[in-house]
């Protein structure tokens, strides 16, 4: 993993900075967390710490909300997207195995 990849998923932004960067109010960020849409890292003191990946996810969540999806719908879309990524990785693994067997 490169330094930029580590930085992308490391929680570095406080809730106020994440709110400013994402354009989403802190209370909305907390409600997204309560709804299971987002799980920011926590500092040793328990404060939320948002990563660049979290901010990207927030933009995606916000886009779906603006399109009229409720929180349950957004959660389901996120679950399906995660499942799709996992299945795509499995397909690639199987393809790789099949190539090795045929060589």
Chimera marker file (.cmm) of the C-alpha trace (Angstrom):
<marker_set name="trace">
<marker id="1" x="0.000" y="0.000" z="0.000" r="1" g="1" b="0" radius="0.5"/>
<marker id="2" x="1.412" y="3.389" z="-0.988" r="1" g="1" b="0" radius="0.5"/>
<marker id="3" x="1.549" y="6.423" z="1.295" r="1" g="1" b="0" radius="0.5"/>
<marker id="4" x="-1.215" y="8.119" z="-0.702" r="1" g="1" b="0" radius="0.5"/>
<marker id="5" x="-3.418" y="5.014" z="-0.371" r="1" g="1" b="0" radius="0.5"/>
<marker id="6" x="-2.812" y="4.955" z="3.388" r="1" g="1" b="0" radius="0.5"/>
<marker id="7" x="-3.580" y="8.671" z="3.636" r="1" g="1" b="0" radius="0.5"/>
<marker id="8" x="-6.782" y="8.238" z="1.649" r="1" g="1" b="0" radius="0.5"/>
<marker id="9" x="-8.271" y="5.803" z="4.177" r="1" g="1" b="0" radius="0.5"/>
<marker id="10" x="-6.765" y="7.333" z="7.341" r="1" g="1" b="0" radius="0.5"/>
<marker id="11" x="-9.171" y="9.388" z="9.447" r="1" g="1" b="0" radius="0.5"/>
<marker id="12" x="-7.631" y="12.828" z="9.681" r="1" g="1" b="0" radius="0.5"/>
<marker id="13" x="-10.497" y="15.331" z="9.472" r="1" g="1" b="0" radius="0.5"/>
<marker id="14" x="-12.589" y="16.396" z="12.446" r="1" g="1" b="0" radius="0.5"/>
<marker id="15" x="-16.347" y="16.496" z="12.032" r="1" g="1" b="0" radius="0.5"/>
<marker id="16" x="-16.315" y="20.264" z="11.538" r="1" g="1" b="0" radius="0.5"/>
<marker id="17" x="-13.674" y="20.039" z="8.797" r="1" g="1" b="0" radius="0.5"/>
<marker id="18" x="-15.468" y="17.087" z="7.164" r="1" g="1" b="0" radius="0.5"/>
<marker id="19" x="-18.699" y="19.084" z="7.247" r="1" g="1" b="0" radius="0.5"/>
<marker id="20" x="-17.017" y="22.054" z="5.608" r="1" g="1" b="0" radius="0.5"/>
<marker id="21" x="-15.268" y="19.949" z="2.955" r="1" g="1" b="0" radius="0.5"/>
<marker id="22" x="-18.370" y="17.910" z="2.123" r="1" g="1" b="0" radius="0.5"/>
<marker id="23" x="-20.930" y="20.703" z="2.433" r="1" g="1" b="0" radius="0.5"/>
<marker id="24" x="-22.957" y="18.525" z="4.824" r="1" g="1" b="0" radius="0.5"/>
<marker id="25" x="-23.950" y="19.747" z="8.286" r="1" g="1" b="0" radius="0.5"/>
<marker id="26" x="-22.368" y="17.971" z="11.296" r="1" g="1" b="0" radius="0.5"/>
<marker id="27" x="-25.765" y="16.813" z="12.589" r="1" g="1" b="0" radius="0.5"/>
<marker id="28" x="-26.415" y="15.188" z="9.201" r="1" g="1" b="0" radius="0.5"/>
<marker id="29" x="-23.022" y="13.463" z="9.342" r="1" g="1" b="0" radius="0.5"/>
<marker id="30" x="-23.948" y="12.070" z="12.752" r="1" g="1" b="0" radius="0.5"/>
<marker id="31" x="-27.343" y="10.899" z="11.449" r="1" g="1" b="0" radius="0.5"/>
<marker id="32" x="-25.627" y="9.128" z="8.533" r="1" g="1" b="0" radius="0.5"/>
<marker id="33" x="-23.416" y="7.368" z="11.063" r="1" g="1" b="0" radius="0.5"/>
<marker id="34" x="-26.430" y="6.374" z="13.205" r="1" g="1" b="0" radius="0.5"/>
<marker id="35" x="-28.116" y="5.015" z="10.059" r="1" g="1" b="0" radius="0.5"/>
<marker id="36" x="-25.085" y="2.836" z="9.333" r="1" g="1" b="0" radius="0.5"/>
<marker id="37" x="-24.125" y="4.653" z="6.142" r="1" g="1" b="0" radius="0.5"/>
<marker id="38" x="-20.724" y="5.729" z="7.370" r="1" g="1" b="0" radius="0.5"/>
<marker id="39" x="-18.313" y="4.668" z="10.094" r="1" g="1" b="0" radius="0.5"/>
<marker id="40" x="-15.605" y="7.261" z="10.656" r="1" g="1" b="0" radius="0.5"/>
<marker id="41" x="-12.508" y="6.345" z="12.610" r="1" g="1" b="0" radius="0.5"/>
<marker id="42" x="-12.249" y="7.507" z="16.205" r="1" g="1" b="0" radius="0.5"/>
<marker id="43" x="-9.394" y="9.267" z="17.939" r="1" g="1" b="0" radius="0.5"/>
<marker id="44" x="-8.076" y="7.960" z="21.258" r="1" g="1" b="0" radius="0.5"/>
<marker id="45" x="-10.398" y="10.469" z="22.893" r="1" g="1" b="0" radius="0.5"/>
<marker id="46" x="-13.408" y="9.179" z="20.939" r="1" g="1" b="0" radius="0.5"/>
<marker id="47" x="-13.714" y="12.073" z="18.475" r="1" g="1" b="0" radius="0.5"/>
<marker id="48" x="-14.789" y="11.237" z="14.937" r="1" g="1" b="0" radius="0.5"/>
<marker id="49" x="-12.037" y="11.336" z="12.303" r="1" g="1" b="0" radius="0.5"/>
<marker id="50" x="-13.027" y="11.341" z="8.654" r="1" g="1" b="0" radius="0.5"/>
<marker id="51" x="-10.772" y="10.164" z="5.830" r="1" g="1" b="0" radius="0.5"/>
<marker id="52" x="-10.650" y="11.157" z="2.176" r="1" g="1" b="0" radius="0.5"/>
<marker id="53" x="-12.488" y="7.905" z="1.438" r="1" g="1" b="0" radius="0.5"/>
<marker id="54" x="-15.181" y="8.925" z="3.956" r="1" g="1" b="0" radius="0.5"/>
<marker id="55" x="-15.539" y="12.297" z="2.216" r="1" g="1" b="0" radius="0.5"/>
<marker id="56" x="-15.926" y="10.553" z="-1.138" r="1" g="1" b="0" radius="0.5"/>
<marker id="57" x="-18.578" y="8.268" z="0.370" r="1" g="1" b="0" radius="0.5"/>
<marker id="58" x="-20.342" y="11.330" z="1.823" r="1" g="1" b="0" radius="0.5"/>
<marker id="59" x="-20.495" y="12.944" z="-1.610" r="1" g="1" b="0" radius="0.5"/>
<marker id="60" x="-21.993" y="9.728" z="-2.982" r="1" g="1" b="0" radius="0.5"/>
<marker id="61" x="-24.530" y="9.538" z="-0.137" r="1" g="1" b="0" radius="0.5"/>
<marker id="62" x="-25.422" y="13.193" z="-0.619" r="1" g="1" b="0" radius="0.5"/>
<marker id="63" x="-25.941" y="12.654" z="-4.348" r="1" g="1" b="0" radius="0.5"/>
<marker id="64" x="-28.342" y="9.786" z="-3.693" r="1" g="1" b="0" radius="0.5"/>
<marker id="65" x="-30.208" y="11.819" z="-1.069" r="1" g="1" b="0" radius="0.5"/>
<marker id="66" x="-30.600" y="14.691" z="-3.543" r="1" g="1" b="0" radius="0.5"/>
<marker id="67" x="-32.097" y="12.209" z="-6.005" r="1" g="1" b="0" radius="0.5"/>
<marker id="68" x="-34.776" y="11.396" z="-3.436" r="1" g="1" b="0" radius="0.5"/>
<marker id="69" x="-33.534" y="8.173" z="-1.827" r="1" g="1" b="0" radius="0.5"/>
<marker id="70" x="-34.257" y="7.849" z="1.874" r="1" g="1" b="0" radius="0.5"/>
<marker id="71" x="-31.621" y="6.565" z="4.300" r="1" g="1" b="0" radius="0.5"/>
<marker id="72" x="-32.818" y="2.953" z="4.059" r="1" g="1" b="0" radius="0.5"/>
<marker id="73" x="-32.634" y="3.131" z="0.269" r="1" g="1" b="0" radius="0.5"/>
<marker id="74" x="-29.162" y="4.651" z="0.379" r="1" g="1" b="0" radius="0.5"/>
<marker id="75" x="-28.003" y="1.943" z="2.787" r="1" g="1" b="0" radius="0.5"/>
<marker id="76" x="-29.302" y="-0.750" z="0.433" r="1" g="1" b="0" radius="0.5"/>
<marker id="77" x="-27.608" y="0.831" z="-2.594" r="1" g="1" b="0" radius="0.5"/>
<marker id="78" x="-24.311" y="0.993" z="-0.671" r="1" g="1" b="0" radius="0.5"/>
<marker id="79" x="-24.692" y="-2.666" z="0.364" r="1" g="1" b="0" radius="0.5"/>
<marker id="80" x="-25.366" y="-3.714" z="-3.228" r="1" g="1" b="0" radius="0.5"/>
<marker id="81" x="-22.396" y="-1.712" z="-4.494" r="1" g="1" b="0" radius="0.5"/>
<marker id="82" x="-20.128" y="-3.383" z="-1.919" r="1" g="1" b="0" radius="0.5"/>
<marker id="83" x="-21.471" y="-6.803" z="-2.877" r="1" g="1" b="0" radius="0.5"/>
<marker id="84" x="-20.898" y="-6.012" z="-6.544" r="1" g="1" b="0" radius="0.5"/>
<marker id="85" x="-17.262" y="-5.028" z="-5.848" r="1" g="1" b="0" radius="0.5"/>
<marker id="86" x="-16.741" y="-8.282" z="-3.926" r="1" g="1" b="0" radius="0.5"/>
<marker id="87" x="-18.287" y="-10.344" z="-6.718" r="1" g="1" b="0" radius="0.5"/>
<marker id="88" x="-16.153" y="-8.586" z="-9.336" r="1" g="1" b="0" radius="0.5"/>
<marker id="89" x="-13.036" y="-9.394" z="-7.299" r="1" g="1" b="0" radius="0.5"/>
<marker id="90" x="-14.145" y="-13.040" z="-7.052" r="1" g="1" b="0" radius="0.5"/>
<marker id="91" x="-14.665" y="-13.198" z="-10.808" r="1" g="1" b="0" radius="0.5"/>
<marker id="92" x="-11.166" y="-11.807" z="-11.388" r="1" g="1" b="0" radius="0.5"/>
<marker id="93" x="-9.709" y="-14.344" z="-8.948" r="1" g="1" b="0" radius="0.5"/>
<marker id="94" x="-11.500" y="-17.201" z="-10.738" r="1" g="1" b="0" radius="0.5"/>
<marker id="95" x="-10.370" y="-15.923" z="-14.120" r="1" g="1" b="0" radius="0.5"/>
<marker id="96" x="-6.808" y="-15.794" z="-12.860" r="1" g="1" b="0" radius="0.5"/>
<marker id="97" x="-7.060" y="-19.357" z="-11.554" r="1" g="1" b="0" radius="0.5"/>
<marker id="98" x="-8.546" y="-20.553" z="-14.845" r="1" g="1" b="0" radius="0.5"/>
<marker id="99" x="-5.679" y="-18.923" z="-16.790" r="1" g="1" b="0" radius="0.5"/>
<marker id="100" x="-3.096" y="-20.663" z="-14.610" r="1" g="1" b="0" radius="0.5"/>
<marker id="101" x="-4.798" y="-24.058" z="-15.068" r="1" g="1" b="0" radius="0.5"/>
<marker id="102" x="-4.931" y="-23.639" z="-18.863" r="1" g="1" b="0" radius="0.5"/>
<marker id="103" x="-1.270" y="-22.602" z="-19.194" r="1" g="1" b="0" radius="0.5"/>
<link id1="1" id2="2" r="1" g="1" b="0" radius="0.2"/>
<link id1="2" id2="3" r="1" g="1" b="0" radius="0.2"/>
<link id1="3" id2="4" r="1" g="1" b="0" radius="0.2"/>
<link id1="4" id2="5" r="1" g="1" b="0" radius="0.2"/>
<link id1="5" id2="6" r="1" g="1" b="0" radius="0.2"/>
<link id1="6" id2="7" r="1" g="1" b="0" radius="0.2"/>
<link id1="7" id2="8" r="1" g="1" b="0" radius="0.2"/>
<link id1="8" id2="9" r="1" g="1" b="0" radius="0.2"/>
<link id1="9" id2="10" r="1" g="1" b="0" radius="0.2"/>
<link id1="10" id2="11" r="1" g="1" b="0" radius="0.2"/>
<link id1="11" id2="12" r="1" g="1" b="0" radius="0.2"/>
<link id1="12" id2="13" r="1" g="1" b="0" radius="0.2"/>
<link id1="13" id2="14" r="1" g="1" b="0" radius="0.2"/>
<link id1="14" id2="15" r="1" g="1" b="0" radius="0.2"/>
<link id1="15" id2="16" r="1" g="1" b="0" radius="0.2"/>
<link id1="16" id2="17" r="1" g="1" b="0" radius="0.2"/>
<link id1="17" id2="18" r="1" g="1" b="0" radius="0.2"/>
<link id1="18" id2="19" r="1" g="1" b="0" radius="0.2"/>
<link id1="19" id2="20" r="1" g="1" b="0" radius="0.2"/>
<link id1="20" id2="21" r="1" g="1" b="0" radius="0.2"/>
<link id1="21" id2="22" r="1" g="1" b="0" radius="0.2"/>
<link id1="22" id2="23" r="1" g="1" b="0" radius="0.2"/>
<link id1="23" id2="24" r="1" g="1" b="0" radius="0.2"/>
<link id1="24" id2="25" r="1" g="1" b="0" radius="0.2"/>
<link id1="25" id2="26" r="1" g="1" b="0" radius="0.2"/>
<link id1="26" id2="27" r="1" g="1" b="0" radius="0.2"/>
<link id1="27" id2="28" r="1" g="1" b="0" radius="0.2"/>
<link id1="28" id2="29" r="1" g="1" b="0" radius="0.2"/>
<link id1="29" id2="30" r="1" g="1" b="0" radius="0.2"/>
<link id1="30" id2="31" r="1" g="1" b="0" radius="0.2"/>
<link id1="31" id2="32" r="1" g="1" b="0" radius="0.2"/>
<link id1="32" id2="33" r="1" g="1" b="0" radius="0.2"/>
<link id1="33" id2="34" r="1" g="1" b="0" radius="0.2"/>
<link id1="34" id2="35" r="1" g="1" b="0" radius="0.2"/>
<link id1="35" id2="36" r="1" g="1" b="0" radius="0.2"/>
<link id1="36" id2="37" r="1" g="1" b="0" radius="0.2"/>
<link id1="37" id2="38" r="1" g="1" b="0" radius="0.2"/>
<link id1="38" id2="39" r="1" g="1" b="0" radius="0.2"/>
<link id1="39" id2="40" r="1" g="1" b="0" radius="0.2"/>
<link id1="40" id2="41" r="1" g="1" b="0" radius="0.2"/>
<link id1="41" id2="42" r="1" g="1" b="0" radius="0.2"/>
<link id1="42" id2="43" r="1" g="1" b="0" radius="0.2"/>
<link id1="43" id2="44" r="1" g="1" b="0" radius="0.2"/>
<link id1="44" id2="45" r="1" g="1" b="0" radius="0.2"/>
<link id1="45" id2="46" r="1" g="1" b="0" radius="0.2"/>
<link id1="46" id2="47" r="1" g="1" b="0" radius="0.2"/>
<link id1="47" id2="48" r="1" g="1" b="0" radius="0.2"/>
<link id1="48" id2="49" r="1" g="1" b="0" radius="0.2"/>
<link id1="49" id2="50" r="1" g="1" b="0" radius="0.2"/>
<link id1="50" id2="51" r="1" g="1" b="0" radius="0.2"/>
<link id1="51" id2="52" r="1" g="1" b="0" radius="0.2"/>
<link id1="52" id2="53" r="1" g="1" b="0" radius="0.2"/>
<link id1="53" id2="54" r="1" g="1" b="0" radius="0.2"/>
<link id1="54" id2="55" r="1" g="1" b="0" radius="0.2"/>
<link id1="55" id2="56" r="1" g="1" b="0" radius="0.2"/>
<link id1="56" id2="57" r="1" g="1" b="0" radius="0.2"/>
<link id1="57" id2="58" r="1" g="1" b="0" radius="0.2"/>
<link id1="58" id2="59" r="1" g="1" b="0" radius="0.2"/>
<link id1="59" id2="60" r="1" g="1" b="0" radius="0.2"/>
<link id1="60" id2="61" r="1" g="1" b="0" radius="0.2"/>
<link id1="61" id2="62" r="1" g="1" b="0" radius="0.2"/>
<link id1="62" id2="63" r="1" g="1" b="0" radius="0.2"/>
<link id1="63" id2="64" r="1" g="1" b="0" radius="0.2"/>
<link id1="64" id2="65" r="1" g="1" b="0" radius="0.2"/>
<link id1="65" id2="66" r="1" g="1" b="0" radius="0.2"/>
<link id1="66" id2="67" r="1" g="1" b="0" radius="0.2"/>
<link id1="67" id2="68" r="1" g="1" b="0" radius="0.2"/>
<link id1="68" id2="69" r="1" g="1" b="0" radius="0.2"/>
<link id1="69" id2="70" r="1" g="1" b="0" radius="0.2"/>
<link id1="70" id2="71" r="1" g="1" b="0" radius="0.2"/>
<link id1="71" id2="72" r="1" g="1" b="0" radius="0.2"/>
<link id1="72" id2="73" r="1" g="1" b="0" radius="0.2"/>
<link id1="73" id2="74" r="1" g="1" b="0" radius="0.2"/>
<link id1="74" id2="75" r="1" g="1" b="0" radius="0.2"/>
<link id1="75" id2="76" r="1" g="1" b="0" radius="0.2"/>
<link id1="76" id2="77" r="1" g="1" b="0" radius="0.2"/>
<link id1="77" id2="78" r="1" g="1" b="0" radius="0.2"/>
<link id1="78" id2="79" r="1" g="1" b="0" radius="0.2"/>
<link id1="79" id2="80" r="1" g="1" b="0" radius="0.2"/>
<link id1="80" id2="81" r="1" g="1" b="0" radius="0.2"/>
<link id1="81" id2="82" r="1" g="1" b="0" radius="0.2"/>
<link id1="82" id2="83" r="1" g="1" b="0" radius="0.2"/>
<link id1="83" id2="84" r="1" g="1" b="0" radius="0.2"/>
<link id1="84" id2="85" r="1" g="1" b="0" radius="0.2"/>
<link id1="85" id2="86" r="1" g="1" b="0" radius="0.2"/>
<link id1="86" id2="87" r="1" g="1" b="0" radius="0.2"/>
<link id1="87" id2="88" r="1" g="1" b="0" radius="0.2"/>
<link id1="88" id2="89" r="1" g="1" b="0" radius="0.2"/>
<link id1="89" id2="90" r="1" g="1" b="0" radius="0.2"/>
<link id1="90" id2="91" r="1" g="1" b="0" radius="0.2"/>
<link id1="91" id2="92" r="1" g="1" b="0" radius="0.2"/>
<link id1="92" id2="93" r="1" g="1" b="0" radius="0.2"/>
<link id1="93" id2="94" r="1" g="1" b="0" radius="0.2"/>
<link id1="94" id2="95" r="1" g="1" b="0" radius="0.2"/>
<link id1="95" id2="96" r="1" g="1" b="0" radius="0.2"/>
<link id1="96" id2="97" r="1" g="1" b="0" radius="0.2"/>
<link id1="97" id2="98" r="1" g="1" b="0" radius="0.2"/>
<link id1="98" id2="99" r="1" g="1" b="0" radius="0.2"/>
<link id1="99" id2="100" r="1" g="1" b="0" radius="0.2"/>
<link id1="100" id2="101" r="1" g="1" b="0" radius="0.2"/>
<link id1="101" id2="102" r="1" g="1" b="0" radius="0.2"/>
<link id1="102" id2="103" r="1" g="1" b="0" radius="0.2"/>
</marker_set>
